[in-house]
Amino acid sequence: MQWVSGGRIRLVQELLETTDHTVDRIAAQTGFPTTGNFRSQFGKLLGVTPGTYRKAFRPQAKAA
């Protein structure tokens, strides 16, 4: 089960870094039963919230 959760979290990381999808949408897209479960698993594995992760690892938009 940890292997499956780890794979989902890796996909979540990619989506947080590359999309504007909400955390709720990403949780649903990656197969977590609830947003609360998703946030709990994400925090346990990475030690930060999904929002904090996105702020730290999402490339900044380039000025036109």
C-alpha positions, 0 to 999 in steps of 0.5 A, a space after each residue: 500500500 505504501 508503494 501505491 501511495 508513493 506513486 500517487 504522491 509522485 504524480 501529485 508532485 508533478 501536477 502541483 508543479 505543472 498545473 493550476 488544478 486545485 488541491 481537491 481536483 488533484 486529490 480526485 485525479 490521483 485516486 485519493 478517497 478524500 481531500 483530507 486523506 490526500 493532505 494527510 498522506 502528502 504531509 506524512 511523506 513530504 513534511 509540508 502541505 500541498 500548497 507549501 510544496 507548490 509555492 516552493 517547487 512551481 516555476 515562476 511565471 515568466 514576464 512577457 
